Amino acid sequence: GEERPWLPLNDLLYGIAAGGRSFEPRIEIDVQCDPDTRVPASRVSMVLLNLIDNSLKYRDETKEESRVDVTAESVGESENGADWVRISVADNGRGIDPSLHESVFEFSVRGEGTESESGLGLALSRDIVRQLGGRIELDSALGEGTRVSFTVPARLPPRTDD
């Protein structure tokens, strides 16, 4: 396949989080991830930028603190021995109406007001994740916030089994 850089997920996350903070300094972005996990950099960055952008865009102005928590965890190996990592972007923003949960991944969705832009970013994100062989899912409650989790191939540090 094509050559593409595999970069430490931590570096990507901290770079994107720094960009998010400069755009919206009142937001708290917390990142937790194994520093040595490497992922396909350009595609994972695009997904993370879309998701964090949505979290910033749909933050809940009535809440004292806006939070975005980005976590990553290894989800083990598949049959072919590849490693996978699950990345979650969770916020305490406005949330998405349950009736829209399926349709937010379609390009055509133009929800009522609050969700006007999200269709595009999520549809694109889903396409990218699928191209990488992973899956993406959304969990959201109105007034409470949204969590989007997706899995992508990863290169974990070699295990030392001495």
Salt bridges, closest charged atoms under 4 A:
GLU2 OE1 - ARG4 NH1 3.51
GLU2 OE2 - ARG43 NH2 3.61
GLU24 OE2 - ARG26 NE 3.17
GLU24 OE1 - ARG59 NH2 2.86
ASP53 OD2 - LYS57 NZ 3.47
ASP60 OD2 - LYS63 NZ 3.68
GLU61 OE1 - ARG26 NH2 3.89
GLU61 OE2 - ARG59 NH2 3.67
ASP69 OD1 - ARG67 NH2 2.78
GLU73 OE2 - ARG86 NH1 3.03
GLU77 OE2 - ARG159 NH2 3.38
ASP83 OD1 - ARG159 NH2 3.47
GLU106 OE2 - ARG126 NH2 3.56
GLU137 OE1 - ARG135 NH2 3.08
